């Protein structure tokens, strides 16, 4: 803090070298480092607090402890190779990152994925939104001593992560989307499992409401704490639940509908005071709305055509037949189960979740194993310098992430890899306003205020 009257310009009066104390305007001030070695700071945030007793007079926030050169690394990867790196942005809701990135590339290419793929992308995004909010509220409650609420929410998050594992074989590092479609269709039995878990999550939310929403201690710690008004929030670039808690009805799913959100019925929860309590209540209601969206997706998603439902065959067996010249692809196409130990690695109904564009979308494995044309397509799309060739230009596309507007800005020079990628992560703007939110409150209030932002280090620092 290099401002008039700061610690750099006043004489220390403290006796210890590791504690900075000084007199200013007749008051004794203390400089305190909160983090980065602090459990509530996630080990990656340093807040330099200037205190008058327990009250925060001013602060500086230092970020960058988790920077790993995401944007620069992407310049050396092909379009599809970037997808695993997006998992590591907001690693609590990685599927939203996957969807946002590939939709940006698809906007550059001018292609649209099939409607079934659009519904699946919405479905997995809303599952991820719920897991993100469960983590935020559960961890914030735990930091205030509400351990029971934390355990309940982690139980619900586990149910949803099991769904994600069914879909793509992973829980956090999903890499489920592809440019032009998805890695695979939904597995058998997913609809029933999803409905069952949605009922369970609803029950957990009801239980947590009983534990927290009318809890006198919780209300006293959250109400009228960390207040930020709508005008200030907008000036800092706030989006997502933190902005809607101020009463601003901005949600990209409504303001700039993408995929099939304009065909779904859901509400945008709003707060009034912009305090910790409103941010908690907005997220709780957003999870209810996400469950509504998921249930509508399960009801409305286009069904697979009967003719593509053919007998399964292990990939290795089909490969052996192909080597002997004995494998033929019937009109309805054999459904192949890949030889893989991970759940969610099966390829189902390729045409229903991928755009019919062989210059962009990798061919299905059953064709790669049995036809020279598909093998050539696959080789050309994978080989360096011969992959997806995007047109020259630049494009920006944003989705409604769990914490707000998540956007990708891409510059292409017509190569098989991006010339430049820039990520508009919502956490950066939210962290820029943290000082405004903690100034005037106590040291103990810093923890719930910081928790209500739901800072995710991978998205913040990149």
Secondary structure, DSSP 4 states (H G I P E B T S, - for coil): --STTSTTTS-B--S-TT-EEEEETTEEEEEEEE-SSSGGGTTT-EEEEEEETTEEEEEEEE--TT---HHHHHTTSBTGGGHHHHHTSSTTSHHHHHHHHHHHHHHHHT----HHHHHHHHHHHHHHHHHHHHHHHHHHHHHTT-HHHHHHHHHHHHHHHHHHHHHHS-SSS---EETTEESSPPPTTHHHHHHHHHHHHHHHHHHHIIIIIT-HHHHHHHTTSS---HHHHHHTT--THHHHTTT----HHHHT--TTGGGS-------SS-SHHHHHHHHHHHHHHHHHHHHHHHHHSPPPPGGG---EEEHHHHHHHHHTT-----TT--EEE-S-SSTT-----HHHHB-S-TTTSPPPHHHHTT-HHHHHHHHHHHSTTSS--PPSEEEEEEEE-SSSEEEEEEEE-SSSB-SEEEEE-HHHHHHHTHHHHHTTSBHHHHHHHHHHHT--HHHHH-
